[in-house]
Amino acid sequence: QVQLVESGGGLVQAGGSLRLSCAASGPTVSTLNIGWFRQAPGKSREFVAAVGWSGGHPYYLDSVKGRFTISRDNAKSTVYLQMNNLKPEATAVYYCAAGATPPNFEYWGQGTQVTVSS
């Protein structure tokens, strides 16, 4: 069983930064790909970023490239999403997800709220 717990969300002004963390637990977590998704009010959930089990091959939503960075520390079983130069349209609940075979993510966290004020 894989469990994911997100943290690090909050309220920030446009142009500011936040770092989200996803603490993962479970016997196979170090072998799984980890992704971040977000869901804004009234919108469907969208992919933001993901990284392979080794920390390599990160990929991003086009609109966040150059501003968001995903990384993982398998020793700490934690994946991070560093978000810089945040824009109000980034306001959403951010979810961490894990899966063996992208684009399928079988395990999901509860989410953390990110609010960017203009």
Residue, then its C-alpha position, 0 to 999 in steps of 0.5 A: q500500500v502506497q500512501l502520499v501526503e502533501s504539504g507546503g501549500g498556502l497563500v502567496q502573492a503573484g510572483g512569489s514562490l512555494r515549495l510543495s512536498c509529497a511524503a511517500s510511504g510504502p514498500t514500492v514507492s522508490t520504484l514508482n513515478i511521481g507526479w503533481f496535478r492540480q485542480a482549480p475551482g470549476k475546472s478539471r484536474e490537470f497534469v503539472a509535472a512528473v519525475g521518474w523513479s530515479g529522479g531523471h526524465p522530469y516533464y512539465l506542463d508547458s505553461v510551468k516550464g522554466r518556473f516549476t521544478i520537480s525533484r525527488d529524494n528517495a532517501k527521504s521518500t519525498v518529492y518536491l515541487q518548487m514553484n517560482n514566479l507564481k501566477p494567480e491562475a496557479t490557484a488550485v488544489y495540488y495533488c501528488a500521485a504515484g504510479a508504475t506506468p505513466p500516464n497511469f497514476e494509481y495512488w493519490g494524496q489528499g491535496t494541498q491548497v495553493t492560493v496566489s493573490s494578484 
